Amino acid sequence: MLPTTVKDLACLGERIVVLGPSNAGKSTLAVALSKKLAVPAVHLDQLHHLPHTDWQPRPEAEFAALHDAAIMEERWVMEGNYSRLMPQRFARATGAILITSHHWLRFYRYLKRTLVNRSSRAGHLEGAKDSLKWEMVHWILVKTRDSSSKYAAIIGQSGLPAVECHTAKALNELYRAWDL
């Protein structure tokens, strides 16, 4: 059984937001959807951070301008959270996907990407090398440990067609069901 409220990918339209905590798989899903739907994938971390840095944030006004320009495009899959910019993003979106997974799995993925697979990955910041950061460990294990209910509420209030996958198994089933 598909772990969603929407079973058909087409029901999500041509502007899809993908939300979820760090290392849940948002970037990878956005790339897969981008290829399947032939729409651009927009990675908000790439807009928020300066390329060729160790994830140094852009000035807030510059990031907001890049975000707002990206949401005005006709078609996209946009992954990332940045709650302060969600109202305008959801006003343009036609569908939403929430993916979450256990915080220990997300922590494992973070360790793997920073210590083992340091090459490029979906959503990678151009010219940056992922490195282990204690702030990120705290973010994954403490700060966003139970963030799925927050994101589910935001999606629920939006009234958009939505898909929710709360386990890695459910996300894998979604990939199979949509042939991603």
CYANA upper distance limits for C-alpha pairs under 8 A (distance plus 0.5 A):
  2 LEU  CA      7 LYS  CA      7.11
  2 LEU  CA    170 ALA  CA      8.00
  2 LEU  CA    173 GLU  CA      7.18
  2 LEU  CA    174 LEU  CA      7.03
  2 LEU  CA    177 ALA  CA      7.78
  3 PRO  CA    163 VAL  CA      7.97
  3 PRO  CA    164 GLU  CA      7.06
  3 PRO  CA    165 CYS  CA      6.39
  3 PRO  CA    170 ALA  CA      6.34
  3 PRO  CA    173 GLU  CA      8.19
  3 PRO  CA    174 LEU  CA      7.77
  4 THR  CA    162 ALA  CA      7.72
  4 THR  CA    163 VAL  CA      4.99
  4 THR  CA    164 GLU  CA      5.71
  4 THR  CA    165 CYS  CA      7.28
  5 THR  CA    161 PRO  CA      8.12
  5 THR  CA    162 ALA  CA      6.56
  5 THR  CA    163 VAL  CA      6.01
  5 THR  CA    164 GLU  CA      7.73
  6 VAL  CA     11 CYS  CA      7.43
  6 VAL  CA     12 LEU  CA      8.39
  6 VAL  CA    161 PRO  CA      7.07
  6 VAL  CA    162 ALA  CA      6.51
  6 VAL  CA    163 VAL  CA      6.25
  7 LYS  CA     11 CYS  CA      8.48
  8 ASP  CA     12 LEU  CA      8.26
  8 ASP  CA    178 TRP  CA      8.35
  9 LEU  CA     13 GLY  CA      8.30
  9 LEU  CA    178 TRP  CA      7.28
 11 CYS  CA     95 GLY  CA      8.01
 11 CYS  CA    161 PRO  CA      7.32
 12 LEU  CA     16 ILE  CA      6.98
 12 LEU  CA     94 THR  CA      6.36
 12 LEU  CA     95 GLY  CA      4.64
 12 LEU  CA     96 ALA  CA      7.35
 12 LEU  CA    161 PRO  CA      6.36
 12 LEU  CA    162 ALA  CA      7.59
 13 GLY  CA     94 THR  CA      5.68
 13 GLY  CA     95 GLY  CA      6.50
 14 GLU  CA     39 VAL  CA      8.17
 14 GLU  CA     74 GLU  CA      8.03
 14 GLU  CA     75 ARG  CA      5.51
 14 GLU  CA     76 TRP  CA      6.72
 14 GLU  CA     77 VAL  CA      8.12
 14 GLU  CA     93 ALA  CA      8.49
 14 GLU  CA     94 THR  CA      6.95
 14 GLU  CA     95 GLY  CA      8.36
 15 ARG  CA     74 GLU  CA      7.85
 15 ARG  CA     75 ARG  CA      5.70
 15 ARG  CA     76 TRP  CA      5.30
 15 ARG  CA     77 VAL  CA      6.25
 15 ARG  CA     78 MET  CA      8.12
 15 ARG  CA     92 ARG  CA      7.76
 15 ARG  CA     93 ALA  CA      5.38
 15 ARG  CA     94 THR  CA      5.62
 15 ARG  CA     95 GLY  CA      6.98
 16 ILE  CA     76 TRP  CA      6.88
 16 ILE  CA     77 VAL  CA      5.22
 16 ILE  CA     78 MET  CA      6.71
 16 ILE  CA     93 ALA  CA      6.23
 16 ILE  CA     94 THR  CA      6.45
 16 ILE  CA     95 GLY  CA      5.29
 16 ILE  CA     96 ALA  CA      5.88
 16 ILE  CA     97 ILE  CA      7.84
 17 VAL  CA     77 VAL  CA      6.42
 17 VAL  CA     78 MET  CA      5.40
 17 VAL  CA     79 GLU  CA      6.33
 17 VAL  CA     80 GLY  CA      8.40
 17 VAL  CA     89 ARG  CA      8.38
 17 VAL  CA     90 PHE  CA      8.18
 17 VAL  CA     93 ALA  CA      7.03
 17 VAL  CA     95 GLY  CA      6.98
 17 VAL  CA     96 ALA  CA      5.28
 17 VAL  CA     97 ILE  CA      6.73
 18 VAL  CA     26 LYS  CA      6.66
 18 VAL  CA     30 ALA  CA      7.61
 18 VAL  CA     77 VAL  CA      7.77
 18 VAL  CA     78 MET  CA      6.57
 18 VAL  CA     79 GLU  CA      5.04
 18 VAL  CA     80 GLY  CA      6.98
 18 VAL  CA     96 ALA  CA      6.42
 18 VAL  CA     97 ILE  CA      5.26
 18 VAL  CA     98 LEU  CA      6.39
 18 VAL  CA     99 ILE  CA      8.01
 19 LEU  CA     26 LYS  CA      7.24
 19 LEU  CA     79 GLU  CA      6.67
 19 LEU  CA     80 GLY  CA      6.19
 19 LEU  CA     81 ASN  CA      6.25
 19 LEU  CA     96 ALA  CA      8.12
 19 LEU  CA     97 ILE  CA      6.71
 19 LEU  CA     98 LEU  CA      5.36
 19 LEU  CA     99 ILE  CA      6.92
 19 LEU  CA    151 TYR  CA      7.45
 20 GLY  CA     24 ALA  CA      6.81
 20 GLY  CA     26 LYS  CA      7.22
 20 GLY  CA     80 GLY  CA      7.79
 20 GLY  CA     81 ASN  CA      7.54
 20 GLY  CA     98 LEU  CA      6.08
 20 GLY  CA     99 ILE  CA      5.63
 20 GLY  CA    100 THR  CA      6.01
 20 GLY  CA    147 SER  CA      8.26
 20 GLY  CA    148 SER  CA      7.25
 20 GLY  CA    151 TYR  CA      7.44
 21 PRO  CA     81 ASN  CA      8.47
 21 PRO  CA     99 ILE  CA      8.33
 21 PRO  CA    100 THR  CA      6.88
 21 PRO  CA    140 ILE  CA      8.14
 21 PRO  CA    144 THR  CA      6.71
 21 PRO  CA    147 SER  CA      7.17
 21 PRO  CA    148 SER  CA      7.83
 22 SER  CA    106 ARG  CA      7.55
 22 SER  CA    140 ILE  CA      6.94
 22 SER  CA    144 THR  CA      8.22
 23 ASN  CA    106 ARG  CA      5.52
 23 ASN  CA    107 PHE  CA      7.90
 23 ASN  CA    109 ARG  CA      6.75
 23 ASN  CA    110 TYR  CA      6.76
 24 ALA  CA     99 ILE  CA      6.91
 24 ALA  CA    100 THR  CA      5.95
 24 ALA  CA    101 SER  CA      6.46
 24 ALA  CA    106 ARG  CA      6.33
 25 GLY  CA     29 LEU  CA      6.65
 25 GLY  CA     99 ILE  CA      7.84
 26 LYS  CA     30 ALA  CA      6.57
 26 LYS  CA     79 GLU  CA      6.37
 26 LYS  CA     80 GLY  CA      7.56
 26 LYS  CA     99 ILE  CA      7.55
 27 SER  CA     31 VAL  CA      6.76
 27 SER  CA     43 HIS  CA      7.26
 27 SER  CA     79 GLU  CA      6.71
 27 SER  CA     80 GLY  CA      8.45
 27 SER  CA    122 ALA  CA      5.83
 27 SER  CA    123 GLY  CA      5.75
 28 THR  CA     32 ALA  CA      6.80
 28 THR  CA    122 ALA  CA      5.87
 28 THR  CA    123 GLY  CA      8.04
 29 LEU  CA     33 LEU  CA      6.59
 30 ALA  CA     34 SER  CA      6.42
 30 ALA  CA     41 ALA  CA      6.33
 30 ALA  CA     42 VAL  CA      8.27
 30 ALA  CA     77 VAL  CA      6.39
 30 ALA  CA     78 MET  CA      7.35
 30 ALA  CA     79 GLU  CA      6.78
 31 VAL  CA     35 LYS  CA      6.75
 31 VAL  CA     41 ALA  CA      6.39
 31 VAL  CA    122 ALA  CA      7.26
 32 ALA  CA     36 LYS  CA      6.72
 32 ALA  CA    180 LEU  CA      6.22
 33 LEU  CA     37 LEU  CA      6.36
 33 LEU  CA     38 ALA  CA      8.42
 33 LEU  CA     39 VAL  CA      8.42
 33 LEU  CA     41 ALA  CA      8.42
 33 LEU  CA     77 VAL  CA      7.60
 33 LEU  CA    180 LEU  CA      7.38
 34 SER  CA     38 ALA  CA      5.90
 34 SER  CA     39 VAL  CA      5.42
 34 SER  CA     40 PRO  CA      6.14
 34 SER  CA     41 ALA  CA      5.89
 34 SER  CA     76 TRP  CA      8.03
 34 SER  CA     77 VAL  CA      6.85
 35 LYS  CA     39 VAL  CA      7.49
 36 LYS  CA    180 LEU  CA      7.07
 39 VAL  CA     75 ARG  CA      6.36
 39 VAL  CA     76 TRP  CA      5.78
 39 VAL  CA     77 VAL  CA      7.38
 40 PRO  CA     75 ARG  CA      7.51
 40 PRO  CA     76 TRP  CA      5.48
 40 PRO  CA     77 VAL  CA      6.81
 41 ALA  CA     76 TRP  CA      6.42
 41 ALA  CA     77 VAL  CA      5.39
 41 ALA  CA     78 MET  CA      6.41
 41 ALA  CA     79 GLU  CA      8.22
 42 VAL  CA     70 ALA  CA      8.08
 42 VAL  CA     76 TRP  CA      7.36
 42 VAL  CA     77 VAL  CA      6.57
 42 VAL  CA     78 MET  CA      5.08
 42 VAL  CA     79 GLU  CA      6.82
 43 HIS  CA     47 LEU  CA      7.36
 43 HIS  CA     78 MET  CA      6.55
 43 HIS  CA     79 GLU  CA      5.81
 43 HIS  CA     80 GLY  CA      6.97
 43 HIS  CA    123 GLY  CA      6.09
 44 LEU  CA     48 HIS  CA      6.52
 44 LEU  CA     67 HIS  CA      7.92
 44 LEU  CA     78 MET  CA      7.61
 44 LEU  CA     79 GLU  CA      6.67
 44 LEU  CA     80 GLY  CA      5.75
 44 LEU  CA     81 ASN  CA      8.13
 44 LEU  CA     82 TYR  CA      8.43
 45 ASP  CA     49 HIS  CA      6.50
 45 ASP  CA     80 GLY  CA      7.31
 45 ASP  CA    123 GLY  CA      7.76
 45 ASP  CA    125 LEU  CA      7.97
 46 GLN  CA     50 LEU  CA      7.84
 46 GLN  CA     51 PRO  CA      7.93
 46 GLN  CA    123 GLY  CA      7.38
 46 GLN  CA    124 HIS  CA      7.76
 46 GLN  CA    125 LEU  CA      6.05
 46 GLN  CA    126 GLU  CA      8.39
 47 LEU  CA     58 ARG  CA      8.48
 47 LEU  CA     63 PHE  CA      6.52
 47 LEU  CA     66 LEU  CA      6.92
 47 LEU  CA     67 HIS  CA      7.46
 48 HIS  CA     57 PRO  CA      6.18
 48 HIS  CA     58 ARG  CA      6.20
 48 HIS  CA     60 GLU  CA      8.49
 48 HIS  CA     63 PHE  CA      5.75
 49 HIS  CA     53 THR  CA      8.47
 49 HIS  CA     55 TRP  CA      6.02
 49 HIS  CA     56 GLN  CA      5.86
 49 HIS  CA     57 PRO  CA      4.69
 49 HIS  CA     58 ARG  CA      5.73
 49 HIS  CA    125 LEU  CA      8.05
 50 LEU  CA     55 TRP  CA      7.13
 50 LEU  CA     56 GLN  CA      6.19
 50 LEU  CA     57 PRO  CA      6.48
 50 LEU  CA     58 ARG  CA      6.14
 50 LEU  CA    125 LEU  CA      8.43
 51 PRO  CA     55 TRP  CA      8.10
 51 PRO  CA    125 LEU  CA      6.32
 51 PRO  CA    126 GLU  CA      5.58
 51 PRO  CA    127 GLY  CA      6.45
 51 PRO  CA    128 ALA  CA      7.19
 52 HIS  CA    125 LEU  CA      7.94
 52 HIS  CA    126 GLU  CA      6.43
 52 HIS  CA    127 GLY  CA      4.62
 52 HIS  CA    128 ALA  CA      5.54
 53 THR  CA    127 GLY  CA      7.51
 53 THR  CA    128 ALA  CA      6.05
 54 ASP  CA    128 ALA  CA      6.21
 54 ASP  CA    129 LYS  CA      7.28
 54 ASP  CA    130 ASP  CA      7.99
 55 TRP  CA    125 LEU  CA      7.97
 55 TRP  CA    128 ALA  CA      7.62
 58 ARG  CA     62 GLU  CA      6.98
 58 ARG  CA     63 PHE  CA      6.57
 59 PRO  CA     63 PHE  CA      6.88
 60 GLU  CA     64 ALA  CA      6.60
 61 ALA  CA     65 ALA  CA      6.64
 62 GLU  CA     66 LEU  CA      6.77
 63 PHE  CA     67 HIS  CA      6.59
 64 ALA  CA     68 ASP  CA      6.51
 64 ALA  CA     85 LEU  CA      7.90
 65 ALA  CA     69 ALA  CA      6.59
 66 LEU  CA     70 ALA  CA      6.67
 67 HIS  CA     71 ILE  CA      6.83
 67 HIS  CA     85 LEU  CA      8.41
 68 ASP  CA     72 MET  CA      6.95
 68 ASP  CA     88 GLN  CA      8.16
 68 ASP  CA     89 ARG  CA      8.30
 69 ALA  CA     73 GLU  CA      7.61
 71 ILE  CA     76 TRP  CA      8.32
 71 ILE  CA     89 ARG  CA      6.68
 71 ILE  CA     92 ARG  CA      7.09
 72 MET  CA     92 ARG  CA      7.93
 81 ASN  CA     86 MET  CA      7.86
 82 TYR  CA     86 MET  CA      7.26
 85 LEU  CA     89 ARG  CA      7.02
 86 MET  CA     90 PHE  CA      6.33
 87 PRO  CA     91 ALA  CA      6.67
 88 GLN  CA     92 ARG  CA      7.09
 89 ARG  CA     93 ALA  CA      6.63
 90 PHE  CA     94 THR  CA      8.40
 90 PHE  CA    158 SER  CA      7.33
 93 ALA  CA    160 LEU  CA      8.35
 94 THR  CA    160 LEU  CA      6.85
 94 THR  CA    161 PRO  CA      7.81
 95 GLY  CA    160 LEU  CA      5.77
 95 GLY  CA    161 PRO  CA      5.53
 95 GLY  CA    162 ALA  CA      6.34
 96 ALA  CA    155 ILE  CA      7.32
 96 ALA  CA    160 LEU  CA      7.04
 96 ALA  CA    161 PRO  CA      6.92
 96 ALA  CA    162 ALA  CA      5.28
 96 ALA  CA    163 VAL  CA      6.91
 97 ILE  CA    162 ALA  CA      6.13
 97 ILE  CA    163 VAL  CA      5.17
 97 ILE  CA    164 GLU  CA      6.31
 97 ILE  CA    165 CYS  CA      8.42
 98 LEU  CA    148 SER  CA      8.44
 98 LEU  CA    151 TYR  CA      7.68
 98 LEU  CA    152 ALA  CA      7.51
 98 LEU  CA    162 ALA  CA      8.26
 98 LEU  CA    163 VAL  CA      6.72
 98 LEU  CA    164 GLU  CA      5.21
 98 LEU  CA    165 CYS  CA      6.70
 98 LEU  CA    166 HIS  CA      8.32
 99 ILE  CA    164 GLU  CA      6.47
 99 ILE  CA    165 CYS  CA      5.31
 99 ILE  CA    166 HIS  CA      6.29
 99 ILE  CA    167 THR  CA      8.12
 99 ILE  CA    171 LEU  CA      7.66
100 THR  CA    148 SER  CA      6.82
100 THR  CA    165 CYS  CA      6.82
100 THR  CA    166 HIS  CA      5.19
100 THR  CA    167 THR  CA      6.64
100 THR  CA    168 ALA  CA      8.17
101 SER  CA    105 LEU  CA      7.29
101 SER  CA    106 ARG  CA      7.32
101 SER  CA    166 HIS  CA      6.05
101 SER  CA    167 THR  CA      5.18
101 SER  CA    168 ALA  CA      6.35
102 HIS  CA    106 ARG  CA      6.98
102 HIS  CA    145 ARG  CA      8.47
102 HIS  CA    167 THR  CA      7.57
103 HIS  CA    107 PHE  CA      6.54
103 HIS  CA    140 ILE  CA      6.97
103 HIS  CA    141 LEU  CA      6.46
103 HIS  CA    145 ARG  CA      6.20
104 TRP  CA    108 TYR  CA      6.62
104 TRP  CA    141 LEU  CA      7.82
105 LEU  CA    109 ARG  CA      6.73
106 ARG  CA    110 TYR  CA      6.72
106 ARG  CA    140 ILE  CA      7.53
107 PHE  CA    111 LEU  CA      6.75
107 PHE  CA    137 VAL  CA      7.56
107 PHE  CA    140 ILE  CA      6.80
107 PHE  CA    141 LEU  CA      7.48
108 TYR  CA    112 LYS  CA      6.61
109 ARG  CA    113 ARG  CA      6.64
110 TYR  CA    114 THR  CA      6.62
111 LEU  CA    115 LEU  CA      6.16
111 LEU  CA    116 VAL  CA      7.99
111 LEU  CA    132 LEU  CA      7.67
112 LYS  CA    116 VAL  CA      5.54
112 LYS  CA    117 ASN  CA      6.52
113 ARG  CA    117 ASN  CA      5.19
113 ARG  CA    118 ARG  CA      6.22
113 ARG  CA    130 ASP  CA      7.53
114 THR  CA    118 ARG  CA      6.16
114 THR  CA    130 ASP  CA      5.49
114 THR  CA    131 SER  CA      5.40
114 THR  CA    132 LEU  CA      6.08
115 LEU  CA    131 SER  CA      7.58
115 LEU  CA    132 LEU  CA      7.64
118 ARG  CA    129 LYS  CA      6.94
118 ARG  CA    130 ASP  CA      6.57
119 SER  CA    129 LYS  CA      8.11
120 SER  CA    124 HIS  CA      6.32
124 HIS  CA    128 ALA  CA      8.16
132 LEU  CA    136 MET  CA      8.18
132 LEU  CA    137 VAL  CA      8.49
133 LYS  CA    137 VAL  CA      7.01
134 TRP  CA    138 HIS  CA      6.69
135 GLU  CA    139 TRP  CA      6.59
136 MET  CA    140 ILE  CA      6.63
137 VAL  CA    141 LEU  CA      6.54
138 HIS  CA    142 VAL  CA      5.83
138 HIS  CA    143 LYS  CA      6.91
139 TRP  CA    143 LYS  CA      5.09
139 TRP  CA    144 THR  CA      6.35
139 TRP  CA    145 ARG  CA      8.39
140 ILE  CA    144 THR  CA      6.01
140 ILE  CA    145 ARG  CA      6.61
141 LEU  CA    145 ARG  CA      5.98
147 SER  CA    151 TYR  CA      7.02
148 SER  CA    152 ALA  CA      6.50
148 SER  CA    166 HIS  CA      8.46
149 SER  CA    153 ALA  CA      6.58
150 LYS  CA    154 ILE  CA      6.94
151 TYR  CA    155 ILE  CA      6.73
152 ALA  CA    156 GLY  CA      6.48
152 ALA  CA    164 GLU  CA      8.41
153 ALA  CA    157 GLN  CA      6.58
154 ILE  CA    158 SER  CA      6.82
155 ILE  CA    159 GLY  CA      7.50
155 ILE  CA    160 LEU  CA      7.49
155 ILE  CA    162 ALA  CA      7.71
156 GLY  CA    160 LEU  CA      7.96
165 CYS  CA    170 ALA  CA      5.81
165 CYS  CA    171 LEU  CA      5.99
165 CYS  CA    174 LEU  CA      8.46
166 HIS  CA    170 ALA  CA      7.08
166 HIS  CA    171 LEU  CA      8.06
167 THR  CA    171 LEU  CA      6.86
168 ALA  CA    172 ASN  CA      6.68
169 LYS  CA    173 GLU  CA      6.76
170 ALA  CA    174 LEU  CA      6.79
171 LEU  CA    175 TYR  CA      6.87
172 ASN  CA    176 ARG  CA      6.88
173 GLU  CA    177 ALA  CA      6.52
174 LEU  CA    178 TRP  CA      6.54
175 TYR  CA    179 ASP  CA      6.26
175 TYR  CA    180 LEU  CA      5.41
176 ARG  CA    180 LEU  CA      6.95
